[in-house]
């Protein structure tokens, strides 16, 4: 079991420090896997192919067959599992697959990794603040180029003395090679931000936020759009619903027209009882979003554009005027796992092959993850079928045993604090804030699709021990598994000697 080689940086990108850090972490993780193997070999075998009675009872109430579940409960430090139920069956983990992507990212890229977005001037800036040429922005996969950071990028442009761009704004997205994407293909919900496709120059998740502020005196609600989009017409006000109307499904009541890339309008009304609300919406023309957002925000800041926004490449030999640097990888991993952000997970997944091979692609990243996985577990654990790395897939597959073993490896790694801090806590935050399991008992990644429900992570037992827990349900009634999962978390948290 050899450590992974230090991946070469893509042309023009130097990251020796990140590679040295990642290499040290990979060596430590390899030693951790060997230690786990030793612990497993010496642990006493237990009859573990059953489920706790309270879990069985919850499944019965939910009318969910026990054969729909794959479950592993084992001490985080290694050893024989307490539960090993259908753990060798490849199953769809939904968003729990993000654990593989984020842990692989932390190991291969290192916890100090950041994304760079260089900005180039295609000509000089004259005394009147006019850039005599194009402005070129080169995307390199930054998952968190949200509207606040885009504003900072354009503010830095103004700090360079630029007030007018005489040429075009050129967007270089060549770092990723991606297949065509229709946001309606997965579940017929193209306006949901979770269906946004990755992009080498991903701006604000290709989504806008509609804000509504009711005015009882005027009888309407003011509508706001963030970020402002170039050449977008927005209905500035929407009438209030009749007095006494409950907030309820206020989004449906607006009867929003969201499919026209040039106009957002409303045929319905807004209940004053809702107070102020915000509604994130995926833009109707995702390929044009970055250009409209950059041009719209630039103009809102007082900037002028003589040309147009278009796709293109950085001219050969041109050096960046400045570079926008992302937050460090652990902060991005926290956003991915706490809130199950699909497009951020795909950005990280594609970055693995961008750094390893010079171009980000799904095929390339699947190969990188496959090699990383085999270097950790050899032939004993088949590598996951990661698909797009986010779990927003009908084809992704992993075994509960493989995922549990990866989590045990992570527990013994110096990267454990970064990974654990990224996971939602039961009853506290993220996707587990409404969990009925004991509050603060566990750090778990959740996953949910039609026919899939899953949790995986770490449970803190009453006696101070730490356990790895993986539970995945694949069944048409999988959505009913949540009470059984809560019961499993509570069972795991009780003192092991009391069982």
C-alpha atoms as one frame of an Amber mdcrd trajectory, in Angstrom:
protein
   0.000   0.000   0.000   2.022   2.929  -1.303   1.282   6.623  -0.865  -0.103
   8.458  -3.867   2.455  10.289  -5.988   2.600  14.050  -5.729   0.400  15.185
  -8.589   1.974  17.654 -11.013   0.478  21.122 -11.105  -1.208  22.231 -14.324
   0.820  24.387 -16.706   1.508  27.809 -15.269   0.436  26.865 -11.753   2.956
  26.180  -9.003   1.856  24.626  -5.707   4.941  23.024  -4.152   3.874  23.816
  -0.587   0.431  22.249  -1.053   2.014  19.148  -2.571   4.528  18.786   0.263
   1.760  19.130   2.839  -0.477  16.680   1.001   2.389  14.173   0.715   3.016
  14.268   4.480  -0.688  13.778   5.148  -0.863  10.877   2.699   2.048   9.156
   4.473   0.293   9.542   7.811  -2.997   8.244   6.400  -1.238   5.177   4.967
   0.179   4.391   8.407  -3.305   4.860   9.869  -4.765   2.297   7.466  -2.094
  -0.227   8.466  -2.951   0.387  12.109  -6.631  -0.174  11.383  -5.807  -3.465
   9.737  -3.898  -4.561  12.836  -6.785  -3.566  15.095  -9.287  -5.430  12.959
  -7.148  -8.558  12.956  -6.942  -8.703  16.747 -10.532  -7.733  17.538 -12.913
 -10.418  18.725 -15.600 -11.328  16.198 -19.175 -10.607  17.337 -22.583 -11.667
  15.981 -23.307  -8.379  14.261 -25.675  -9.236  11.414 -28.738  -7.987  13.315
 -30.270  -4.594  13.975 -31.129  -3.160  17.425 -34.742  -3.833  18.506 -35.627
  -0.119  18.530 -34.392   0.201  14.964 -36.393  -2.850  13.910 -39.485  -1.360
  15.572 -39.002   1.973  13.764 -38.673   0.141  10.438 -41.861  -1.779  11.157
 -43.749   1.434  11.891 -42.382   2.962   8.699 -43.306  -0.121   6.638 -39.743
  -0.257   5.412 -38.218  -3.746   5.008 -34.993  -4.316   6.935 -33.407  -5.639
   3.728 -33.587  -2.074   2.370 -30.834  -1.042   4.793 -27.049  -1.276   4.803
 -25.578  -0.482   8.238 -22.141  -0.389   9.860 -21.380   0.689  13.428 -17.749
   0.346  14.523 -15.340   2.079  16.859 -13.688   4.973  15.072 -10.231   3.816
  16.153 -10.707   0.425  14.482 -11.676  -3.082  15.439 -14.534  -5.436  14.677
 -17.882  -3.716  13.969 -20.765  -3.674  16.441 -23.196  -3.856  13.516 -22.378
  -5.199  10.068 -25.702  -5.492   8.254 -25.664  -5.939   4.470 -22.545  -3.791
   4.520 -20.949  -5.339   1.428 -23.778  -4.460  -0.986 -23.030  -1.560  -3.370
 -25.783   1.011  -2.790 -26.645   4.543  -3.850 -25.486   6.859  -1.015 -27.025
  10.099  -2.352 -25.193  13.123  -0.897 -23.215  10.993   1.538 -20.892  10.544
  -1.468 -19.693  14.076  -0.664 -17.707  12.523   2.199 -15.533  10.721  -0.341
 -15.045  13.871  -2.417 -14.249  16.139   0.521 -11.897  13.720   2.281 -10.097
  12.930  -0.984  -9.821  16.680  -1.573  -8.323  17.296   1.863  -5.786  14.492
   1.360  -4.813  15.162  -2.243  -4.873  18.971  -2.243  -3.958  19.624   1.378
  -5.830  21.745   3.948  -4.072  24.954   2.878  -5.270  24.674  -0.729  -6.958
  27.701  -2.297  -8.377  28.429  -5.751  -6.944  31.305  -7.785  -8.943  33.422
 -10.235  -6.438  35.573 -12.167  -7.536  38.796 -13.900  -5.684  40.124 -16.965
  -5.540  43.502 -18.698  -5.454  43.343 -22.487  -4.007  46.843 -22.760  -2.806
  49.828 -20.728  -4.935  51.902 -18.366  -4.854  55.548 -19.469  -5.009  58.654
 -17.294  -8.810  58.808 -17.563  -9.195  55.336 -16.011  -9.943  53.596 -19.315
  -8.581  50.095 -19.922  -7.549  50.262 -23.578  -8.309  46.630 -24.353 -10.141
  43.633 -22.987 -10.533  42.542 -19.381  -9.921  38.772 -19.155 -11.032  36.689
 -16.164  -9.714  33.125 -16.022 -11.800  30.684 -14.015  -9.964  27.841 -12.284
 -12.844  26.209 -10.460 -13.340  28.450  -7.411 -16.493  27.045  -5.749 -17.129
  30.186  -3.710 -17.036  33.105  -6.143 -20.301  34.360  -4.665 -21.683  37.856
  -5.184 -19.803  39.344  -2.215 -16.466  38.051  -3.506 -17.310  39.064  -7.078
 -17.867  42.593  -5.742 -14.432  42.442  -4.106 -12.881  41.329  -7.402 -14.426
  44.277  -9.250 -13.483  46.617  -6.396  -9.868  45.520  -6.838 -10.243  46.311
 -10.539 -11.309  49.820  -9.607  -8.370  50.057  -7.178  -6.125  49.493 -10.205
  -7.538  52.730 -11.602 -10.022  51.185 -14.062 -13.342  52.963 -14.481 -14.074
  52.124 -18.112 -13.333  48.958 -20.100 -12.968  49.993 -23.728 -12.921  46.426
 -25.011 -14.785  43.301 -23.971 -14.988  41.327 -20.735 -13.602  37.935 -21.751
 -14.413  34.860 -19.652 -11.897  31.995 -19.884 -13.595  28.765 -18.732 -11.169
  26.375 -20.387  -9.910  24.829 -17.120 -12.881  22.434 -17.092 -14.046  20.247
 -19.989 -17.674  19.400 -19.269 -20.508  17.589 -21.039 -23.713  19.443 -22.001
 -26.040  19.938 -19.049 -29.802  20.437 -18.855 -30.808  21.464 -15.307 -34.223
  19.847 -15.796 -32.838  16.400 -16.603 -32.360  15.112 -13.057 -35.756  15.801
 -11.503 -37.595  18.283 -13.732 -36.809  21.236 -11.409 -34.582  23.558 -13.471
 -35.137  26.582 -11.189 -33.765  24.793  -8.108 -30.190  25.944  -7.358 -29.104
  22.401  -6.443 -29.399  21.478 -10.131 -26.798  24.064 -11.220 -23.950  22.658
 -13.312 -20.281  23.180 -12.439 -18.238  25.745 -14.339 -14.580  26.756 -14.344
 -15.876  30.292 -13.736 -18.770  29.565 -11.397 -20.375  32.831 -10.265 -22.815
  32.769  -7.325 -23.827  29.157  -8.090 -25.519  30.444 -11.295 -28.363  31.630
  -9.077 -30.045  34.869  -8.074 -31.757  35.729  -4.810 -35.166  37.378  -4.984
 -35.958  39.498  -1.919 -39.461  40.568  -0.846 -40.198  43.398   1.609 -43.923
  44.000   2.316 -45.302  47.545   2.604 -48.712  47.446   4.290 -49.395  51.122
   3.592 -48.659  50.847  -0.105 -50.388  47.475  -0.458 -47.476  45.814  -2.186
 -44.123  44.181  -1.599 -40.896  45.561  -3.021 -38.898  43.023  -5.052 -35.099
  43.027  -5.089 -32.622  41.013  -7.168 -29.123  40.040  -6.103 -26.800  40.108
  -7.951 -28.035  42.677 -10.466 -28.009  41.172 -13.957 -27.245  43.096 -17.128
 -30.226  43.512 -19.456 -32.635  41.933 -16.965 -36.068  43.470 -16.380 -37.491
  42.828 -12.917 -41.031  43.519 -11.774 -40.282  46.003  -8.993 -43.419  45.367
  -6.905 -45.927  42.610  -6.344 -49.365  43.174  -4.773 -50.000  41.971  -1.248
 -52.437  39.112  -0.691 -55.738  39.888   1.093 -55.367  40.816   4.757 -55.204
  37.805   7.044 -53.723  35.488   4.404 -51.392  32.982   6.080 -47.808  32.834
   4.849 -48.058  29.163   3.840 -46.611  28.294   0.437 -45.812  31.900  -0.448
 -43.558  30.931  -3.366 -46.419  29.203  -5.184 -48.695  32.162  -4.421 -46.369
  34.528  -6.279 -46.928  32.643  -9.549 -43.461  33.666 -10.653 -42.402  33.588
 -14.279 -38.789  32.443 -14.121 -38.162  30.936 -17.555 -37.504  34.155 -19.483
 -33.771  35.025 -19.181 -34.560  38.715 -19.803 -37.492  39.206 -17.408 -38.819
  38.067 -14.023 -42.493  38.812 -13.368 -45.243  37.696 -10.975 -48.895  36.952
 -11.703 -49.823  36.330  -8.056 -49.468  38.076  -4.712 -47.349  38.070  -1.562
 -48.748  37.609   1.981 -47.800  40.451   4.346 -47.764  37.873   7.177 -44.538
  36.432   5.712 -42.548  39.534   6.587 -39.270  39.824   4.681 -38.309  36.710
   2.704 -35.584  35.630   0.314 -35.889  33.091  -2.486 -32.783  31.647  -4.200
 -33.567  30.759  -7.812 -31.423  29.211 -10.548 -31.129  31.555 -13.533 -33.012
  30.509 -16.651 -29.959  30.738 -18.950 -27.135  29.294 -16.825 -24.448  29.553
 -19.510 -25.014  33.327 -19.744 -25.226  33.921 -15.999 -21.580  34.720 -15.256
 -21.429  37.327 -18.026 -24.699  39.003 -17.030 -23.743  39.028 -13.346 -20.274
  40.482 -13.929 -21.517  43.144 -16.337 -24.533  43.980 -14.156 -22.498  44.317
 -10.965 -19.769  46.329 -12.754 -22.321  48.833 -14.015 -24.046  49.025 -10.609
 -20.658  50.031  -9.158 -20.378  52.899 -11.626 -18.157  51.103 -14.122 -18.621
  51.436 -17.883 -18.215  48.775 -20.561 -17.555  49.733 -24.175 -17.745  46.222
 -25.594 -19.549  43.025 -24.703 -19.142  39.992 -22.459 -17.947  36.890 -24.311
 -16.142  33.604 -23.794 -12.516  33.351 -24.868  -8.972  32.510 -23.775  -6.179
  34.367 -22.047  -3.767  35.618 -24.747  -0.464  33.745 -24.735   2.206  35.355
 -22.587  -0.137  37.765 -20.815   0.535  38.066 -17.068  -2.215  38.630 -14.461
  -2.805  42.151 -13.199  -4.051  40.639  -9.943  -5.491  37.370  -8.599  -8.588
  36.703  -6.528  -7.874  33.973  -3.948 -10.619  31.772  -2.510 -11.134  30.850
   1.138  -9.051  27.800   2.159 -10.258  24.304   1.360 -11.536  23.435   4.888
 -13.951  26.385   4.740 -15.227  25.200   1.371 -15.523  21.624   2.683 -17.608
  22.927   5.582 -20.058  24.611   3.195 -20.261  21.467   1.079 -21.025  19.091
   3.939 -22.994  21.263   6.370 -25.440  22.358   3.683 -24.973  19.571   1.118
 -24.057  21.997  -1.672 -24.042  19.953  -4.875 -22.343  22.328  -7.283 -19.571
  23.171  -4.786 -18.922  19.437  -4.366 -18.676  19.041  -8.142 -16.283  21.988
  -8.340 -14.004  20.307  -5.780 -14.337  16.955  -7.539 -13.297  18.475 -10.886
 -10.417  20.303  -9.221  -8.853  16.937  -8.364  -8.210  16.200 -12.037  -7.430
  19.848 -12.807  -4.538  19.669 -10.345  -3.498  16.142 -11.312  -3.764  16.423
 -15.094  -4.031  20.093 -16.031  -7.703  19.909 -17.070 -10.745  19.214 -14.926
 -13.181  16.574 -16.200 -15.530  14.059 -14.638 -13.727  11.120 -16.246 -10.372
  12.438 -15.062 -11.564  13.005 -11.507 -13.151   9.572 -11.313  -9.777   8.110
 -12.280  -7.983  10.225  -9.642 -10.398   9.129  -6.901 -10.153   5.505  -8.047
  -6.353   5.578  -7.777  -6.472   7.374  -4.410  -8.949   4.830  -3.039  -6.902
   1.842  -4.221  -3.776   3.331  -2.668  -5.592   3.416   0.673  -7.420   0.078
   0.649  -5.811  -2.055  -2.058  -8.128  -4.712  -3.427  -9.963  -5.286  -0.145
 -12.482  -2.493  -0.750 -13.814  -1.808  -4.250 -13.550   1.890  -5.113 -16.776
   3.885  -5.170 -18.589   4.713  -8.384 -18.393   8.431  -7.662 -20.099   9.705
 -10.853 -20.076  13.508 -10.375 -18.725  13.444  -6.814 -21.783  15.159  -5.312
 -24.196  12.246  -4.964 -26.777  13.996  -7.166 -26.876  10.870  -9.269 -28.810
   7.683  -9.907 -25.584   5.851 -10.788 -23.330   6.562  -7.790 -22.499   3.476
  -5.707 -20.470   2.626  -2.604 -20.617  -0.058   0.099 -21.392   0.824   3.700
 -18.287  -1.113   4.701 -16.069   0.860   2.329 -17.435   4.172   3.557 -17.020
   3.110   7.208 -13.437   2.099   6.602 -12.709   5.442   4.959 -14.173   7.222
   8.004 -12.022   5.125  10.343  -8.993   6.140   8.294 -10.052   9.776   8.506
 -10.451   9.498  12.294  -6.760   8.564  12.666  -5.648  11.286  10.255  -4.442
  14.799  11.141  -7.216  15.933   8.794  -9.901  14.556  11.127 -10.718  17.933
  12.760 -11.292  19.571   9.364 -13.558  16.766   8.176 -15.521  16.433  11.413
 -16.052  20.183  11.753 -17.663  20.154   8.303 -20.386  17.675   9.301 -23.820
  18.721  10.589 -24.521  18.049  14.279 -27.701  16.250  15.281 -30.371  18.715
  16.346 -27.981  21.673  16.040 -27.174  22.844  12.503 -26.914  22.189   8.806
 -29.047  19.439   7.325 -29.462  17.830  10.784 -30.912  20.805  12.631 -34.335
  19.095  12.741 -33.000  15.655  13.666 -34.884  13.901  16.484 -31.747  12.125
  17.705 -30.195  13.510  20.871 -28.861  17.000  20.158 -25.107  17.180  19.734
 -24.673  13.412  19.868 -23.230  12.982  16.388 -21.532  14.654  13.427 -23.168
  13.111  10.347 -23.411  13.798   6.609 -26.923  13.271   5.313 -28.115  12.149
   1.905 -31.561  12.190   0.357 -32.898  11.381  -3.093 -36.040   9.768  -4.349
 -35.677   6.141  -3.150 -32.539   6.957  -1.069 -31.965   8.051   2.526 -28.528
   7.959   4.155 -26.393   9.148   7.060 -22.690   8.616   7.740 -20.168  10.054
  10.149 -19.166   9.967  13.805 -21.220   9.324  16.966 -20.029  10.405  20.423
 -20.897   7.667  22.934 -21.852   8.344  26.539 -18.731   6.600  27.841 -16.404
   8.818  25.800 -15.815   6.452  22.907 -16.248   7.521  19.302 -18.010   5.379
  16.730 -18.270   5.437  12.970 -21.850   5.009  11.780 -23.041   4.409   8.229
 -26.708   3.742   7.420 -28.095   3.770   3.885 -31.626   2.893   2.736 -32.372
   2.153  -0.920 -36.107   1.574  -1.360 -39.155   3.373  -2.833 -40.137   4.164
   0.769 -36.624   5.210   1.852 -37.845   8.635   2.979 -39.548   6.930   5.934
 -36.187   5.721   7.311 -35.385   8.845   9.321 -36.917   7.666  12.648 -34.999
   4.388  12.310 -31.782   6.322  11.698 -32.445   8.511  14.750 -32.977   5.357
  16.821 -29.705   3.944  15.469 -27.804   7.107  16.443 -29.245   6.999  19.958
 -28.455   3.268  20.292 -24.861   3.895  19.231 -24.484   6.765  21.697 -25.386
   4.651  24.739 -22.509   3.136  26.686 -21.317   0.056  24.777 -20.892  -2.041
  27.937 -24.582  -1.536  28.758 -25.760  -3.266  25.594
